[in-house]
């Protein structure tokens, strides 16, 4: 147990449970990953294309490659989190994200200083690729994984409740992020000035993370969920399930488990299709003869339903099986995709709002509470690193695959309808697949 370098912050002497502090700073950490998320990148897409003088197709390919390669390093980052702890890793992640933002914004100016107008195009493309690799790895990958794994380690019986509070603010933050970033971009006078502001914000997060992040209660001499009474009336079935799954699984044991890949596949498919929809949404609106301004306004009910379903789903995860939450996510996501494919109709708009909203909230629940509940906390970083890699890989290939469908079918609708099939194939598999004994106890 170590409490060195606390700078006067001693979690074991707080007048209340320090997990609440962890909840606040980890929620801020996830929100600060926005510049590395697709929704954040999309605000600057046109500016980057103009700055580098490349086509939208080439931009998409560079983005795909950078995101794909970044995902390959996430399992290593997860293992580093288990070994080095949350404080060191949050410093590394925020520094890496800040560096990647500066690289994307100013590398062309730096190269022009040395090469002038003769800057090799291949070198410029590689610099942009490396910038996206770092942006996606440290933003969508590391920053979210570190924050969610740390929060999970500070709560046990009330983990779902804690994630419901955190998830509500994260959903709100992600919902307003594109408009907020666009406002900063306009108010600051240029996209590069907006990037500089974001870098200062990330450095502020670095300081907060270094001061307040702690890996787990044991590390700082705090009792887990100090001051909360365990529900003595909990059922024998739940107590037995908790006892049988109390051991901490290693990364190798977890990835050798079929249930791990059932959940990873669902989250990967969600990331793939949902990112593709967001990436191409404006053109989807045009093809559906929907005014883009009205189309984007549909994300308001999506956001509201997402917050509501995340709160309900996370709280229910403390009392019901993860399988039910997972199946609900898949069903609602399939409905949401069908709605987007028929965006030109009123029923399509309603189904999109309901389906994407509820499934989005349940996705956050599944991504947050599944791994500690099924596999324990000791190797949580390594396990979540693999799952995060699946999610990032899905988000990398989604936009490109849907664009291929648009080209082949002369429209996005057919490609979207086809994407429903793997969702429901996984739904049927998860409903009827016979899990191993330990997995069945944990998930049913």
Secondary structure, 3 states (H helix, E strand, C coil): CCCCCCCCCCHHHCCCCCHHHHHHHHHHHHHCCHHHCHHHHHHHHHHHHHHHCCCHHHHHHHHHHHHHHHHHCHHHHHHHHHHHCHHHHHHHHHHHHHHHHHHHHHHHHHHHHHHHHHCCHHHHHHHHHHHHHHHHHHHHHHHHHHHHHHHHHCCCCCHHHHHHHHHHHHHHHHHHHHHHHHHHHHHHCCHHHHHHHHHHHHHHHHHHHHHHCCCCCHHHCCCCCCCCCCCCCCCHHHHHHHHHCCCCCCHHHHHCCHHHHHHHHHHHHHHHHHHHHHHCHHHHHHHCCCCHHHHHHHHHHHHHHHHHHHHHHHHHCCCCCHHHHHHHHHHHHHHHHHHHHCCCCHHHHHHHHHHHHHHHHHHHHHHHHHHHHHHCCCCHHHHHHHHHHHHHHHHHHHHHHHHHHHHHHCCHHHHHHHHHHHHHHHHHHHHHCCCCHHHHHHHC
